[in-house]
Every structure is written in C-alpha cells, then in structure tokens.
Amino acid sequence: MELGVNSSCRQKLFQFRWRLAMLEFKVGGMTCGHCVRAVTNAVHTVVPGADVAVDLNHGVVKIDGDLATIPTEAVIKAIEDEGYKIH
C-alpha cells in the first residue's frame, strides 16, 4: 500500500508520464555554438520552456515536452526558417 497517494493522484501521475514525450529530428547544417543557439531559440519561439538538446556531432535535435502542446510542423518550420534542413 502506498501512503499518501490516492487513486486520483495516481491517475494524474500516469497521465503526466504518458503525455511527456521527446521529439527527435536529424538536422543538417549545424556546425557550431551559434547553430545550437539558433536552433534552440527557434524551438523556444514555438514551444517556450521546452527542454532542447542539440548534438552537433550527430546532427540531432531532441525536444522534451508535452505531446499535446508541441506543434511538430511549427517546430520543423521554425528550424528550417533558420536555414537548417530537417532530414
């Protein structure tokens, strides 16, 4: 028996865990710290407060957030508007 956790709290926790997700994009043209800042800022214009991780070595951008609130097409457009290509 779990102390202090009622069924309503358990259900909310399950919903919270289910809704969190990560988007991952292969992005071409990123080579330096400026690229990291540009891509991160582009994502934040669409999803303020999202956790953004840019891996220059592998050309990957990872965005952690709520599936219901991340507009995938808008994120792609924001990154491409900065001059980078989503593969």
TABEL-V41793 format. One record per pair of residues at least 4 apart in sequence whose C-alpha atoms are under 8 Angstrom apart, sorted by the first residue. I is the first residue (numbers start at 1). J is the second residue. Records with the same first field share a line. If there is no record, write none. Layout:
I->J  J
This chain:
5->9  10
6->10
7->11
8->12
9->13
10->14
11->15
12->16
13->17
14->18
15->19
16->20
19->66  67  68
20->64  65  66  67
21->64  65  66  67
22->62  63  64  65
23->62  63  64
24->60  61  62  63
25->60  61  62  86  87
26->59  60  61  86  87
27->59  60  61  84  85  86  87
28->59  84  85  86  87
29->59  84  85
30->35  36  56  59  84
31->35  56
32->36  56
33->37
34->38
35->39
36->40  54  56
37->41
38->42  82
39->43  54  79  82
40->44  52  53  54
41->45
42->46  75  78  79  82
43->47  48  50  52  75  78  79
44->48  49  50
45->78
46->71  74  75  78
47->69  70  71  75
50->63  64  65
51->63  64  65
52->61  62  63  64
53->61  62  63
54->59  60  61  62
55->59  60  61
56->60
65->69  70
66->70
70->75
71->75
72->76
73->77
74->78
75->79
76->80  86
77->81
78->82
79->83  84  85  86
80->84  85  86
